[in-house]
Amino acid sequence: MINSDLPEINLFGEKLVEKWLLENEYLSVNKVDLLLNNFCFHAVGKMESILVQYKTFVHPNRPFNLSEYEIDMLTRKAANLDLVAYVAYVVIDQNGHQLGEIIWKRLD
């Protein structure tokens, strides 16, 4: 597991982000297709409803920021749905176990 674009690696991050959202009082969490196998979650919470794209990295690789294009795509979709855009960065080990906390970044 080296490349963060591999579907099986992203699946680990997806499950971890979904679990975090459900454990933190988001009532409805639905997977949304953002663009060509690039998924995000639409989550309805008590404080705010969000659209969150998740990126998964295998240690020792470290999270990097979304590209300008990815940010624009995510924030436009969120605005069209009247949601707040976020990105969640997840770091896992070679066995798919989470290392550290999920890094959340609000995109304004």
C-alpha positions as CSV (number, residue, x, y, z in Angstrom):
1,M,0.0,0.0,0.0
2,I,1.9,3.1,-1.2
3,N,-0.3,5.0,-3.6
4,S,-3.1,7.1,-2.0
5,D,-5.1,6.9,-5.3
6,L,-5.7,3.1,-5.0
7,P,-9.3,2.3,-4.3
8,E,-8.5,-0.1,-1.4
9,I,-6.5,2.6,0.4
10,N,-9.3,5.2,0.0
11,L,-11.8,2.7,1.3
12,F,-9.9,2.6,4.7
13,G,-10.1,6.3,4.9
14,E,-13.7,6.4,3.9
15,K,-14.7,4.0,6.6
16,L,-12.7,5.9,9.3
17,V,-14.3,9.3,8.3
18,E,-17.8,7.8,8.1
19,K,-17.3,6.3,11.6
20,W,-16.0,9.6,13.0
21,L,-19.0,11.5,11.6
22,L,-21.5,9.0,13.0
23,E,-19.8,9.1,16.4
24,N,-19.9,12.9,16.4
25,E,-23.6,13.4,16.1
26,Y,-24.0,13.6,12.4
27,L,-27.4,12.1,11.9
28,S,-27.3,11.2,8.2
29,V,-24.1,10.4,6.3
30,N,-24.4,9.6,2.6
31,K,-21.7,8.9,0.1
32,V,-21.8,11.3,-2.9
33,D,-19.9,11.0,-6.2
34,L,-17.9,14.2,-6.6
35,L,-16.2,13.4,-10.0
36,L,-15.1,10.2,-11.6
37,N,-14.5,7.8,-8.7
38,N,-13.7,10.8,-6.4
39,F,-16.2,10.5,-3.5
40,C,-17.2,12.6,-0.6
41,F,-19.8,12.5,2.2
42,H,-22.9,14.6,2.6
43,A,-23.4,14.7,6.4
44,V,-26.3,16.3,8.2
45,G,-25.3,17.5,11.7
46,K,-26.9,19.4,14.6
47,M,-24.6,22.4,14.1
48,E,-24.1,22.3,10.4
49,S,-24.5,20.1,7.3
50,I,-21.3,19.4,5.4
51,L,-19.8,18.1,2.3
52,V,-16.5,16.4,3.1
53,Q,-14.0,15.0,0.8
54,Y,-11.5,12.5,2.3
55,K,-8.0,11.8,1.4
56,T,-6.1,8.7,2.7
57,F,-2.3,8.4,3.0
58,V,-0.2,5.4,4.0
59,H,2.5,6.2,6.5
60,P,5.2,7.5,6.1
61,N,3.5,9.6,3.4
62,R,1.9,12.8,4.8
63,P,-1.3,14.6,3.8
64,F,-1.0,17.3,1.2
65,N,-3.5,20.0,0.4
66,L,-6.1,19.6,-2.3
67,S,-5.3,21.2,-5.6
68,E,-7.0,24.5,-6.6
69,Y,-9.2,22.6,-9.0
70,E,-10.3,20.1,-6.3
71,I,-11.0,22.9,-3.8
72,D,-13.1,24.8,-6.4
73,M,-15.0,21.7,-7.4
74,L,-15.8,20.8,-3.8
75,T,-16.7,24.3,-2.6
76,R,-19.0,24.9,-5.7
77,K,-20.8,21.6,-5.1
78,A,-21.2,22.4,-1.4
79,A,-22.5,25.9,-2.2
80,N,-25.0,24.5,-4.7
81,L,-26.3,22.2,-1.9
82,D,-26.2,24.9,0.8
83,L,-23.5,22.9,2.7
84,V,-20.2,23.7,4.3
85,A,-17.2,22.2,2.5
86,Y,-14.5,20.3,4.4
87,V,-11.6,18.0,3.6
88,A,-10.6,15.2,6.0
89,Y,-7.0,13.8,5.8
90,V,-6.5,10.3,7.1
91,V,-3.1,8.6,7.7
92,I,-3.0,4.8,8.0
93,D,-0.3,2.2,8.5
94,Q,0.4,-0.7,6.1
95,N,-2.4,-2.7,7.7
96,G,-5.0,0.0,7.3
97,H,-5.0,1.1,10.9
98,Q,-5.5,4.8,11.6
99,L,-2.4,6.7,12.8
100,G,-3.1,9.8,14.8
101,E,-6.3,11.9,14.5
102,I,-8.2,12.7,11.3
103,I,-7.1,16.2,10.2
104,W,-10.1,18.4,9.3
105,K,-9.9,21.5,7.2
106,R,-12.8,23.8,6.5
107,L,-12.8,25.3,3.0
108,D,-14.3,28.7,2.9
